[in-house]
Amino acid sequence: MSSEDTGESRARGTREVDVVLYGASGFVGVLVAEYLANAAPEGVRIALAGRSRSKLEAVRTRLGERAQQWPILLADADDTAALTTVAESADVVITTVGPYEKYGKSLVRACARAGTDYVDLTGEVLFVRDSADVNHELARSTGARIVHSCGFDSIPSDLGVHSLHERARADDAGELTDTTLVVTSLRGGLSGGTIDTVRTQIDVMKADKRLRRIVTSPYSLSPDRSREPDFGKQSDLAVVRGDAIHSSLRGWKAPFFMASYNTRVVRRSNALRDHAYGRRFRYREVMNVGSSALSAVVAGGVTVGVTALMAGLSLPPTRYVLDKVLPKPGQGPKAETREKGHFTLDVFTRTSTGGRYQARVKAKGDPGYQATALMLAESALTLVVDRDALPDSGGGVLTPATALGDALATRLRDAGMEISTRRA
């Protein structure tokens, strides 16, 4: 009898390993494996999983002596039985195999059934919407914490707002209201996997108008959209004056290209917490393009560029050309380039009592590769090592803030990231 039939999961610590890394031979998978080999606490049992034994063995060989006894598990993304074995072998599954709309549904379902915690890197609205609809109640019954978006999508956004909420609550400063994330600085390469994800989502939306409406809804990931506030049209392509965000900011701010996903995750966190951030919590994300008089022109150009890229990928002739020049899945920057990357994100909020606060989330390393590998690995380790410190959210399809919260923030700080708050 399966755990789906019983609604039960096996006791933690009784499985073959603590963590399975699925997709360990892919570009990001290798980075996560290297991080785990160097940073996982002693005694954490890890296995590598994927389609090719030879590729997984080659990765394991590169990881040093500590990893040479790590087991190898074989599973194709469409082999339900093999994925069930992967899920049932571990307390936590990490997966880097995307696009998740194509390759991720069977694995997340297997983890929900088995009561196995799960973390991934998805930035796909439709995949997470489907996962929540299909797996949330099942995962609650088995105790599985299904935690999507544990990389640059969307840990900095989600934990940045979470930290503001905690600070305002500690100061008895009321609820959060207008809140804006500003990408203050960013250096990193464009991921071939991210481009493939965009392609997949465009194809799905073109085939189904209903799905297009879901993607464009600001509350597309909320558990109950009828309970969300009505702020009218909320555009992810708006150009915003800096001083409308905070008096210290100059120039105009451009749309942040990840806002259309990150904002939905943050709003889901608020809804899963019964709108603890605030019933009038309003959230957006923009990026700095300078403070000169030309910043308005640059910000407008960014908007046009993002729109043009999306349109280009949706039309066969231009998509053919773009596919020739954009990064391919599995490709990524060299180690020297990854190490030179960095990001600084500042989140500004006003509370219902008039208080003003600022959070900063900052890290070294290419955001989509080196820093993402750290965040994904530390998310899994939080579920293994720090279970007693996790938020009391139980199982379900959760977010980094609601599933991991301060426990993850502490681990990330210890790993060298900055997550801080101050009055602004």
C-alpha positions as CSV (number, residue, x, y, z in Angstrom):
1,M,0.0,0.0,0.0
2,S,1.4,3.4,-1.0
3,S,1.8,6.4,1.3
4,E,-0.7,8.2,-0.9
5,D,-3.3,5.6,0.2
6,T,-2.4,5.8,3.9
7,G,-1.5,9.5,4.2
8,E,1.6,8.5,6.2
9,S,5.3,8.8,5.7
10,R,8.3,6.9,7.2
11,A,10.1,8.3,10.2
12,R,12.9,10.7,9.4
13,G,16.4,9.4,9.8
14,T,15.4,5.8,8.9
15,R,15.9,6.2,5.1
16,E,19.0,5.3,3.1
17,V,20.3,8.9,2.9
18,D,19.4,12.3,4.1
19,V,19.7,14.1,0.7
20,V,19.4,13.0,-2.9
21,L,20.6,15.5,-5.5
22,Y,18.7,14.8,-8.7
23,G,20.3,16.2,-11.9
24,A,23.7,16.0,-10.3
25,S,25.5,15.9,-13.7
26,G,23.9,19.0,-15.1
27,F,25.7,22.4,-15.0
28,V,24.0,23.7,-11.9
29,G,23.7,20.2,-10.4
30,V,27.5,19.9,-10.5
31,L,27.8,23.2,-8.6
32,V,25.4,22.1,-6.0
33,A,27.2,18.7,-5.6
34,E,30.5,20.6,-5.2
35,Y,29.0,22.8,-2.6
36,L,27.6,19.9,-0.6
37,A,30.9,18.0,-0.8
38,N,32.6,21.1,0.8
39,A,30.0,22.5,3.1
40,A,27.6,19.7,4.3
41,P,28.0,19.0,8.0
42,E,29.7,15.7,8.9
43,G,27.3,12.9,9.1
44,V,24.9,14.2,6.4
45,R,24.3,11.3,4.0
46,I,24.1,12.3,0.4
47,A,23.3,10.5,-2.9
48,L,23.6,11.6,-6.5
49,A,20.8,10.8,-9.0
50,G,20.2,11.2,-12.7
51,R,19.9,9.4,-16.0
52,S,23.5,8.4,-16.7
53,R,25.6,6.3,-14.3
54,S,28.8,7.2,-16.2
55,K,28.2,10.9,-15.9
56,L,27.2,10.7,-12.3
57,E,30.4,8.6,-11.5
58,A,32.5,11.2,-13.3
59,V,31.0,14.0,-11.2
60,R,31.5,12.0,-8.0
61,T,35.2,11.4,-8.9
62,R,35.7,15.1,-9.1
63,L,34.2,15.8,-5.7
64,G,37.1,14.5,-3.6
65,E,37.5,11.7,-1.1
66,R,34.5,12.7,1.1
67,A,32.1,12.0,-1.7
68,Q,33.5,8.7,-3.1
69,Q,31.1,6.6,-1.0
70,W,28.0,8.6,-2.0
71,P,25.4,6.2,-3.6
72,I,24.3,6.7,-7.2
73,L,20.6,6.3,-8.1
74,L,19.3,6.1,-11.7
75,A,16.0,7.6,-12.8
76,D,14.6,9.2,-16.0
77,A,12.3,12.2,-15.5
78,D,9.4,10.2,-17.1
79,D,10.1,6.9,-15.1
80,T,7.5,7.1,-12.3
81,A,8.7,4.0,-10.6
82,A,12.4,5.1,-10.5
83,L,11.4,8.5,-9.2
84,T,9.3,7.0,-6.5
85,T,12.4,5.0,-5.4
86,V,14.5,8.2,-5.4
87,A,11.8,10.0,-3.3
88,E,11.5,7.1,-0.8
89,S,15.2,6.7,-0.4
90,A,15.8,10.2,1.2
91,D,14.4,12.7,3.7
92,V,15.1,15.5,1.2
93,V,15.3,15.6,-2.6
94,I,17.0,18.5,-4.4
95,T,16.3,18.7,-8.1
96,T,17.9,20.9,-10.7
97,V,16.2,19.2,-13.7
98,G,14.2,21.8,-15.6
99,P,12.2,23.1,-17.2
100,Y,10.0,21.7,-14.5
101,E,6.8,22.0,-16.5
102,K,8.4,19.4,-18.8
103,Y,10.5,17.3,-16.4
104,G,9.4,18.0,-12.8
105,K,5.8,16.9,-12.2
106,S,6.4,13.3,-11.5
107,L,9.2,13.8,-9.0
108,V,7.4,16.4,-7.0
109,R,4.3,14.2,-6.9
110,A,6.5,11.2,-5.7
111,C,7.9,13.4,-2.9
112,A,4.5,14.5,-1.8
113,R,3.3,10.9,-1.6
114,A,6.4,9.7,0.2
115,G,6.4,12.4,2.8
116,T,9.8,13.6,1.4
117,D,10.9,17.2,1.7
118,Y,11.7,18.7,-1.7
119,V,13.5,21.8,-3.0
120,D,14.0,23.1,-6.6
121,L,15.0,26.1,-8.7
122,T,11.9,26.7,-10.6
123,G,10.8,30.1,-11.8
124,E,7.8,28.8,-13.6
125,V,4.4,30.2,-12.6
126,L,2.4,27.4,-14.3
127,F,4.4,24.6,-12.8
128,V,4.1,25.9,-9.2
129,R,0.4,26.6,-9.7
130,D,-0.1,23.0,-10.9
131,S,2.0,21.7,-8.1
132,A,0.0,23.6,-5.5
133,D,-3.3,22.4,-6.9
134,V,-2.2,18.8,-7.2
135,N,0.1,18.3,-4.3
136,H,-0.7,20.7,-1.5
137,E,-3.2,18.7,0.5
138,L,-1.4,15.4,-0.1
139,A,1.9,16.9,1.1
140,R,0.1,18.3,4.2
141,S,-1.2,14.8,5.0
142,T,2.3,13.2,4.7
143,G,4.2,16.1,6.2
144,A,6.3,16.8,3.1
145,R,7.5,20.3,2.7
146,I,7.5,21.0,-1.0
147,V,9.6,24.2,-1.4
148,H,9.8,25.6,-4.9
149,S,12.1,28.4,-6.0
150,C,15.1,28.0,-3.7
151,G,17.7,29.9,-5.8
152,F,18.0,33.5,-7.0
153,D,14.4,32.8,-7.9
154,S,13.1,33.6,-5.2
155,I,15.0,33.4,-1.9
156,P,16.4,36.9,-1.9
157,S,12.9,38.4,-2.6
158,D,11.1,36.1,-0.2
159,L,13.5,36.3,2.7
160,G,14.0,40.0,2.2
161,V,10.3,40.7,2.8
162,H,10.1,38.0,5.5
163,S,12.9,39.8,7.4
164,L,11.1,43.2,7.1
165,H,7.9,41.6,8.5
166,E,9.8,40.1,11.4
167,R,11.5,43.4,12.2
168,A,8.3,45.5,12.0
169,R,6.6,42.9,14.2
170,A,9.4,43.0,16.8
171,D,9.1,46.8,16.8
172,D,5.3,46.7,17.0
173,A,5.3,49.0,13.9
174,G,2.2,47.6,12.3
175,E,1.7,45.7,9.0
176,L,3.7,46.1,5.8
177,T,2.0,48.3,3.1
178,D,3.8,49.6,0.0
179,T,7.0,47.4,-0.4
180,T,9.5,47.6,-3.3
181,L,12.6,45.5,-4.0
182,V,15.3,47.4,-5.8
183,V,18.1,45.6,-7.6
184,T,20.9,47.9,-6.5
185,S,23.7,46.0,-8.2
186,L,23.8,42.8,-10.2
187,R,26.5,41.0,-12.2
188,G,26.0,37.6,-13.6
189,G,25.5,35.5,-16.7
190,L,22.2,34.5,-18.4
191,S,21.4,30.9,-17.8
192,G,20.5,28.6,-20.7
193,G,18.2,26.8,-18.4
194,T,16.3,30.0,-17.7
195,I,16.0,30.8,-21.4
196,D,14.6,27.3,-21.9
197,T,12.1,27.8,-19.1
198,V,10.9,31.0,-20.8
199,R,10.5,29.2,-24.1
200,T,8.5,26.5,-22.5
201,Q,6.1,28.9,-20.7
202,I,5.6,30.9,-23.8
203,D,4.7,27.8,-25.7
204,V,2.2,26.7,-23.1
205,M,0.5,30.1,-22.9
206,K,0.2,30.3,-26.7
207,A,-1.7,27.0,-26.7
208,D,-4.2,27.9,-23.9
209,K,-5.6,31.4,-23.2
210,R,-6.8,30.2,-19.7
211,L,-3.1,29.5,-18.8
212,R,-2.1,32.9,-20.1
213,R,-4.6,34.6,-17.8
214,I,-3.1,32.6,-14.9
215,V,0.4,33.7,-15.6
216,T,-0.5,37.4,-15.9
217,S,-2.6,37.5,-12.7
218,P,-0.6,39.1,-9.9
219,Y,-2.0,36.5,-7.5
220,S,-1.6,33.5,-9.7
221,L,0.2,31.5,-6.9
222,S,-2.1,32.6,-4.1
223,P,-4.1,29.7,-2.4
224,D,-7.3,31.7,-2.6
225,R,-7.3,34.6,-5.0
226,S,-10.7,35.8,-3.9
227,R,-9.2,36.8,-0.5
228,E,-6.5,39.0,-2.1
229,P,-6.8,42.8,-2.1
230,D,-7.8,44.7,-5.3
231,F,-5.2,47.3,-6.2
232,G,-6.3,47.5,-9.8
233,K,-3.8,46.8,-12.5
234,Q,-0.4,45.8,-11.2
235,S,2.2,45.9,-14.0
236,D,5.6,44.1,-13.8
237,L,6.8,46.4,-16.6
238,A,6.3,49.8,-14.9
239,V,9.0,52.5,-14.8
240,V,9.1,54.0,-11.3
241,R,10.6,57.2,-9.9
242,G,13.2,56.4,-7.2
243,D,11.9,59.0,-4.8
244,A,8.4,57.4,-5.0
245,I,10.0,54.3,-3.4
246,H,12.2,56.1,-0.8
247,S,13.5,59.7,-0.4
248,S,17.1,58.5,-0.7
249,L,16.7,57.0,-4.2
250,R,17.4,59.1,-7.3
251,G,16.5,58.6,-10.9
252,W,14.1,56.2,-12.5
253,K,13.9,52.5,-11.9
254,A,13.4,49.9,-14.6
255,P,11.4,46.7,-14.5
256,F,13.3,43.8,-13.0
257,F,13.1,40.9,-15.4
258,M,12.4,38.3,-12.6
259,A,9.6,40.4,-11.1
260,S,6.8,38.6,-12.8
261,Y,7.7,35.4,-10.9
262,N,9.2,36.7,-7.6
263,T,6.3,38.9,-6.8
264,R,3.9,35.9,-7.0
265,V,6.0,33.9,-4.6
266,V,6.1,36.7,-2.1
267,R,2.4,37.2,-2.3
268,R,1.9,33.5,-1.8
269,S,4.0,33.7,1.4
270,N,1.7,36.4,2.7
271,A,-1.4,34.4,1.8
272,L,-0.1,31.2,3.4
273,R,0.5,33.2,6.6
274,D,-3.1,34.4,6.5
275,H,-1.9,37.8,5.3
276,A,0.3,38.4,8.3
277,Y,2.4,40.9,6.2
278,G,-0.8,42.9,5.9
279,R,-4.2,43.0,4.2
280,R,-2.9,46.1,2.2
281,F,0.5,44.6,1.5
282,R,1.5,45.7,-2.0
283,Y,4.7,44.4,-3.6
284,R,6.8,45.1,-6.7
285,E,10.3,44.7,-8.0
286,V,12.5,47.1,-10.0
287,M,16.2,47.6,-10.8
288,N,18.6,50.5,-10.7
289,V,19.8,51.9,-14.0
290,G,21.6,55.0,-12.7
291,S,20.5,58.3,-11.2
292,S,21.1,60.7,-14.1
293,A,18.6,62.5,-16.2
294,L,19.0,59.7,-18.7
295,S,17.8,57.1,-16.3
296,A,14.2,57.5,-17.5
297,V,15.3,56.8,-21.1
298,V,17.3,53.8,-20.0
299,A,14.5,52.4,-17.9
300,G,12.1,52.8,-20.8
301,G,14.6,51.0,-23.0
302,V,14.7,48.1,-20.6
303,T,10.9,47.8,-20.7
304,V,11.0,47.8,-24.5
305,G,13.9,45.2,-24.5
306,V,12.1,42.8,-22.2
307,T,8.9,43.1,-24.2
308,A,10.8,42.6,-27.5
309,L,12.6,39.5,-26.1
310,M,9.3,37.9,-25.1
311,A,7.7,38.7,-28.4
312,G,10.8,37.4,-30.3
313,L,10.7,34.1,-28.5
314,S,7.0,33.7,-29.3
315,L,7.4,34.2,-33.1
316,P,9.0,31.4,-35.1
317,P,11.2,33.5,-37.4
318,T,12.8,35.6,-34.6
319,R,12.8,32.7,-32.2
320,Y,15.0,30.7,-34.7
321,V,17.5,33.6,-34.7
322,L,17.5,34.1,-30.9
323,D,18.0,30.3,-30.4
324,K,21.2,30.6,-32.3
325,V,22.7,33.3,-30.0
326,L,21.1,32.7,-26.6
327,P,22.7,30.2,-24.1
328,K,21.7,26.6,-24.5
329,P,20.4,24.4,-21.6
330,G,23.3,23.0,-19.7
331,Q,25.6,25.8,-20.7
332,G,27.0,28.3,-18.2
333,P,29.9,30.7,-17.5
334,K,33.4,29.7,-16.6
335,A,34.4,29.5,-12.9
336,E,36.4,32.8,-13.1
337,T,33.3,34.6,-14.4
338,R,31.0,32.9,-11.8
339,E,33.3,34.0,-9.0
340,K,33.2,37.7,-10.1
341,G,29.4,37.8,-10.0
342,H,27.4,39.4,-7.2
343,F,24.1,40.9,-6.3
344,T,22.8,43.5,-3.9
345,L,19.0,43.8,-3.4
346,D,17.4,46.5,-1.2
347,V,13.8,46.1,-0.1
348,F,12.0,49.2,1.1
349,T,8.7,49.2,3.0
350,R,6.3,51.6,4.8
351,T,4.2,50.1,7.6
352,S,0.6,50.9,8.6
353,T,1.9,53.1,11.5
354,G,4.1,55.2,9.1
355,G,7.3,53.4,9.9
356,R,9.9,53.0,7.2
357,Y,12.3,50.0,7.0
358,Q,14.9,48.7,4.6
359,A,16.2,45.1,4.2
360,R,19.4,44.2,2.3
361,V,20.1,40.9,0.7
362,K,23.6,40.6,-0.7
363,A,25.9,37.9,-1.9
364,K,29.1,37.2,-3.9
365,G,29.1,34.8,-6.8
366,D,27.1,34.7,-10.0
367,P,23.4,35.0,-8.9
368,G,22.1,32.3,-11.2
369,Y,24.9,29.8,-10.7
370,Q,27.4,30.1,-7.8
371,A,25.0,32.0,-5.4
372,T,22.1,29.9,-6.5
373,A,24.0,26.6,-5.8
374,L,24.7,27.9,-2.3
375,M,21.1,28.9,-1.6
376,L,19.7,25.6,-3.0
377,A,22.1,23.4,-1.0
378,E,21.6,25.4,2.2
379,S,17.8,25.1,1.8
380,A,18.1,21.3,1.7
381,L,20.5,21.3,4.6
382,T,18.1,23.5,6.7
383,L,15.5,20.8,6.2
384,V,17.9,18.1,7.3
385,V,19.9,19.7,10.1
386,D,17.7,22.5,11.5
387,R,14.2,20.9,11.6
388,D,13.6,22.0,15.2
389,A,14.0,25.6,14.1
390,L,11.7,25.5,11.1
391,P,8.5,27.6,11.0
392,D,5.4,25.7,12.3
393,S,3.9,25.4,8.9
394,G,3.7,21.7,8.6
395,G,3.7,20.1,5.2
396,G,2.3,21.4,1.9
397,V,3.4,23.3,-1.2
398,L,5.2,26.2,0.6
399,T,7.6,29.0,-0.1
400,P,11.2,29.6,1.2
401,A,9.9,32.0,3.8
402,T,7.0,29.9,5.0
403,A,8.8,26.6,5.0
404,L,12.3,27.6,6.1
405,G,12.1,31.2,7.3
406,D,14.7,32.3,9.9
407,A,16.4,28.9,10.0
408,L,17.4,29.3,6.4
409,A,18.3,33.0,6.9
410,T,20.7,32.0,9.7
411,R,22.4,29.3,7.5
412,L,22.8,31.7,4.6
413,R,24.4,34.4,6.9
414,D,26.8,31.8,8.2
415,A,27.6,30.9,4.6
416,G,28.5,34.5,3.9
417,M,25.3,36.2,2.6
418,E,24.1,39.4,4.1
419,I,20.4,39.5,5.2
420,S,19.9,42.6,7.3
421,T,17.2,45.1,8.2
422,R,17.3,48.7,9.5
423,R,15.0,51.7,10.0
424,A,15.0,53.8,6.8
